[in-house]
Amino acid sequence: MKIIPYESHYSEVFKRLNEDWITAYFEMEEADYRIYDKQK
């Protein structure tokens, strides 16, 4: 595994990865979606 800095062209993959683990243990909330929208 290689940890790399966040770059905007990774935004969709980053969002999908986080949604997967969040929904496995919690529920996505409106605030979560707003955070992802700001990262684009």
C-alpha positions in Angstrom: 0.0 0.0 0.0 1.2 3.5 -0.8 -0.3 6.6 0.8 -0.5 9.5 -1.6 -1.6 13.1 -1.1 -5.2 14.0 -2.0 -5.6 15.5 -5.5 -8.9 16.7 -6.9 -8.8 14.1 -9.8 -9.2 11.4 -7.1 -12.4 13.0 -5.7 -14.9 10.4 -7.1 -12.8 7.5 -6.0 -12.2 9.0 -2.6 -16.0 9.7 -2.2 -16.9 6.1 -3.1 -14.3 4.6 -0.8 -15.5 6.6 2.1 -19.2 6.0 1.4 -18.5 2.3 1.4 -16.9 2.1 4.8 -19.3 4.7 6.3 -22.4 2.8 5.2 -20.9 -0.5 6.4 -20.9 0.8 10.0 -23.0 4.0 10.0 -25.3 6.1 7.8 -24.3 8.8 5.4 -25.7 12.2 6.5 -26.3 15.4 4.6 -23.2 16.9 6.2 -21.1 14.0 4.8 -22.3 14.7 1.2 -21.6 18.4 1.6 -18.0 17.7 2.6 -17.5 15.6 -0.5 -19.0 18.3 -2.7 -16.5 20.9 -1.4 -13.5 18.7 -2.3 -14.1 18.8 -6.1 
